[in-house]
């Protein structure tokens, strides 16, 4: 399963199980980052 994370700056990170990097498998995907207006606190660390 690929998990999606949104940090406090509204940047989107993806967690790829089995493909870990120095950040523990979380990759910043700035090109696909959601605008801050769409980021809701309850989505922090959630899956989508």
N, CA, C and O atoms as a GROMACS GRO file, in nm:
protein
  192
    1UNK      N    1   0.084  -0.120   0.000
    1UNK     CA    2   0.000   0.000   0.000
    1UNK      C    3   0.088   0.125   0.000
    1UNK      O    4   0.189   0.132   0.071
    2UNK      N    5   0.050   0.221  -0.079
    2UNK     CA    6   0.122   0.348  -0.082
    2UNK      C    7   0.047   0.448   0.006
    2UNK      O    8  -0.071   0.474  -0.014
    3UNK      N    9   0.119   0.503   0.103
    3UNK     CA   10   0.054   0.596   0.194
    3UNK      C   11   0.093   0.739   0.161
    3UNK      O   12   0.206   0.767   0.120
    4UNK      N   13  -0.002   0.830   0.180
    4UNK     CA   14   0.018   0.971   0.147
    4UNK      C   15   0.022   1.052   0.275
    4UNK      O   16  -0.062   1.034   0.364
    5UNK      N   17   0.119   1.143   0.284
    5UNK     CA   18   0.132   1.229   0.401
    5UNK      C   19   0.134   1.374   0.355
    5UNK      O   20   0.192   1.407   0.252
    6UNK      N   21   0.071   1.461   0.433
    6UNK     CA   22   0.075   1.605   0.404
    6UNK      C   23   0.136   1.673   0.526
    6UNK      O   24   0.083   1.662   0.637
    7UNK      N   25   0.248   1.745   0.505
    7UNK     CA   26   0.311   1.810   0.618
    7UNK      C   27   0.245   1.945   0.648
    7UNK      O   28   0.148   1.983   0.582
    8UNK      N   29   0.298   2.015   0.747
    8UNK     CA   30   0.236   2.141   0.791
    8UNK      C   31   0.244   2.251   0.686
    8UNK      O   32   0.171   2.350   0.695
    9UNK      N   33   0.332   2.235   0.587
    9UNK     CA   34   0.345   2.334   0.481
    9UNK      C   35   0.260   2.298   0.360
    9UNK      O   36   0.264   2.367   0.258
   10UNK      N   37   0.184   2.190   0.372
   10UNK     CA   38   0.098   2.150   0.262
   10UNK      C   39   0.168   2.069   0.155
   10UNK      O   40   0.113   2.046   0.047
   11UNK      N   41   0.292   2.023   0.185
   11UNK     CA   42   0.364   1.942   0.088
   11UNK      C   43   0.321   1.797   0.101
   11UNK      O   44   0.295   1.748   0.211
   12UNK      N   45   0.314   1.729  -0.011
   12UNK     CA   46   0.270   1.589  -0.012
   12UNK      C   47   0.390   1.496  -0.011
   12UNK      O   48   0.484   1.513  -0.088
   13UNK      N   49   0.386   1.397   0.079
   13UNK     CA   50   0.490   1.295   0.084
   13UNK      C   51   0.425   1.159   0.061
   13UNK      O   52   0.311   1.136   0.101
   14UNK      N   53   0.500   1.069  -0.004
   14UNK     CA   54   0.448   0.935  -0.031
   14UNK      C   55   0.537   0.833   0.036
   14UNK      O   56   0.659   0.843   0.031
   15UNK      N   57   0.475   0.733   0.099
   15UNK     CA   58   0.549   0.626   0.164
   15UNK      C   59   0.537   0.499   0.080
   15UNK      O   60   0.427   0.448   0.060
   16UNK      N   61   0.651   0.449   0.031
   16UNK     CA   62   0.650   0.329  -0.052
   16UNK      C   63   0.709   0.213   0.028
   16UNK      O   64   0.831   0.205   0.042
   17UNK      N   65   0.626   0.123   0.079
   17UNK     CA   66   0.677   0.007   0.154
   17UNK      C   67   0.770  -0.077   0.066
   17UNK      O   68   0.737  -0.106  -0.049
   18UNK      N   69   0.886  -0.116   0.121
   18UNK     CA   70   0.979  -0.198   0.046
   18UNK      C   71   1.077  -0.118  -0.036
   18UNK      O   72   1.169  -0.174  -0.095
   19UNK      N   73   1.058   0.014  -0.041
   19UNK     CA   74   1.149   0.100  -0.118
   19UNK      C   75   1.194   0.215  -0.027
   19UNK      O   76   1.167   0.332  -0.055
   20UNK      N   77   1.262   0.180   0.081
   20UNK     CA   78   1.299   0.280   0.180
   20UNK      C   79   1.421   0.361   0.136
   20UNK      O   80   1.513   0.310   0.072
   21UNK      N   81   1.418   0.490   0.171
   21UNK     CA   82   1.534   0.574   0.147
   21UNK      C   83   1.581   0.630   0.280
   21UNK      O   84   1.540   0.579   0.385
   22UNK      N   85   1.665   0.732   0.280
   22UNK     CA   86   1.718   0.786   0.404
   22UNK      C   87   1.610   0.854   0.488
   22UNK      O   88   1.631   0.881   0.607
   23UNK      N   89   1.496   0.882   0.428
   23UNK     CA   90   1.386   0.946   0.501
   23UNK      C   91   1.284   0.843   0.549
   23UNK      O   92   1.175   0.879   0.591
   24UNK      N   93   1.321   0.715   0.542
   24UNK     CA   94   1.229   0.612   0.588
   24UNK      C   95   1.122   0.579   0.486
   24UNK      O   96   1.017   0.526   0.521
   25UNK      N   97   1.147   0.611   0.359
   25UNK     CA   98   1.053   0.575   0.254
   25UNK      C   99   0.955   0.685   0.220
   25UNK      O  100   0.866   0.665   0.137
   26UNK      N  101   0.969   0.801   0.283
   26UNK     CA  102   0.877   0.911   0.252
   26UNK      C  103   0.942   1.005   0.152
   26UNK      O  104   1.049   1.061   0.178
   27UNK      N  105   0.879   1.021   0.038
   27UNK     CA  106   0.934   1.104  -0.067
   27UNK      C  107   0.852   1.232  -0.081
   27UNK      O  108   0.729   1.226  -0.086
   28UNK      N  109   0.920   1.346  -0.088
   28UNK     CA  110   0.849   1.471  -0.111
   28UNK      C  111   0.808   1.479  -0.257
   28UNK      O  112   0.890   1.461  -0.347
   29UNK      N  113   0.682   1.506  -0.279
   29UNK     CA  114   0.632   1.519  -0.415
   29UNK      C  115   0.580   1.662  -0.430
   29UNK      O  116   0.459   1.687  -0.426
   30UNK      N  117   0.673   1.755  -0.446
   30UNK     CA  118   0.637   1.896  -0.447
   30UNK      C  119   0.554   1.932  -0.569
   30UNK      O  120   0.470   2.023  -0.564
   31UNK      N  121   0.576   1.861  -0.679
   31UNK     CA  122   0.503   1.891  -0.801
   31UNK      C  123   0.355   1.858  -0.788
   31UNK      O  124   0.272   1.913  -0.860
   32UNK      N  125   0.323   1.769  -0.694
   32UNK     CA  126   0.185   1.727  -0.678
   32UNK      C  127   0.128   1.777  -0.545
   32UNK      O  128   0.025   1.727  -0.498
   33UNK      N  129   0.196   1.876  -0.485
   33UNK     CA  130   0.153   1.926  -0.355
   33UNK      C  131   0.018   1.997  -0.366
   33UNK      O  132  -0.007   2.071  -0.462
   34UNK      N  133  -0.067   1.974  -0.267
   34UNK     CA  134  -0.197   2.039  -0.265
   34UNK      C  135  -0.181   2.183  -0.216
   34UNK      O  136  -0.095   2.210  -0.132
   35UNK      N  137  -0.262   2.275  -0.267
   35UNK     CA  138  -0.262   2.411  -0.214
   35UNK      C  139  -0.301   2.409  -0.066
   35UNK      O  140  -0.376   2.321  -0.023
   36UNK      N  141  -0.251   2.505   0.010
   36UNK     CA  142  -0.280   2.509   0.154
   36UNK      C  143  -0.429   2.515   0.182
   36UNK      O  144  -0.474   2.467   0.285
   37UNK      N  145  -0.505   2.574   0.090
   37UNK     CA  146  -0.650   2.589   0.109
   37UNK      C  147  -0.719   2.454   0.115
   37UNK      O  148  -0.827   2.441   0.172
   38UNK      N  149  -0.656   2.350   0.055
   38UNK     CA  150  -0.718   2.218   0.051
   38UNK      C  151  -0.667   2.128   0.163
   38UNK      O  152  -0.717   2.017   0.181
   39UNK      N  153  -0.567   2.175   0.238
   39UNK     CA  154  -0.509   2.092   0.344
   39UNK      C  155  -0.588   2.109   0.472
   39UNK      O  156  -0.601   2.220   0.523
   40UNK      N  157  -0.639   2.000   0.523
   40UNK     CA  158  -0.717   2.002   0.647
   40UNK      C  159  -0.637   1.929   0.754
   40UNK      O  160  -0.574   1.827   0.725
   41UNK      N  161  -0.638   1.979   0.878
   41UNK     CA  162  -0.558   1.918   0.985
   41UNK      C  163  -0.581   1.768   1.001
   41UNK      O  164  -0.488   1.696   1.037
   42UNK      N  165  -0.700   1.720   0.977
   42UNK     CA  166  -0.731   1.579   0.998
   42UNK      C  167  -0.667   1.491   0.892
   42UNK      O  168  -0.664   1.369   0.907
   43UNK      N  169  -0.614   1.550   0.783
   43UNK     CA  170  -0.552   1.471   0.678
   43UNK      C  171  -0.404   1.450   0.707
   43UNK      O  172  -0.337   1.377   0.634
   44UNK      N  173  -0.351   1.513   0.812
   44UNK     CA  174  -0.209   1.502   0.843
   44UNK      C  175  -0.176   1.360   0.884
   44UNK      O  176  -0.232   1.308   0.981
   45UNK      N  177  -0.084   1.296   0.811
   45UNK     CA  178  -0.044   1.160   0.843
   45UNK      C  179  -0.148   1.056   0.803
   45UNK      O  180  -0.136   0.939   0.840
   46UNK      N  181  -0.249   1.098   0.730
   46UNK     CA  182  -0.354   1.006   0.690
   46UNK      C  183  -0.325   0.935   0.560
   46UNK      O  184  -0.225   0.962   0.494
   47UNK      N  185  -0.415   0.844   0.523
   47UNK     CA  186  -0.398   0.770   0.399
   47UNK      C  187  -0.502   0.816   0.299
   47UNK      O  188  -0.611   0.859   0.335
   48UNK      N  189  -0.465   0.808   0.170
   48UNK     CA  190  -0.561   0.845   0.067
   48UNK      C  191  -0.536   0.764  -0.058
   48UNK      O  192  -0.606   0.782  -0.158
   0.00000   0.00000   0.00000
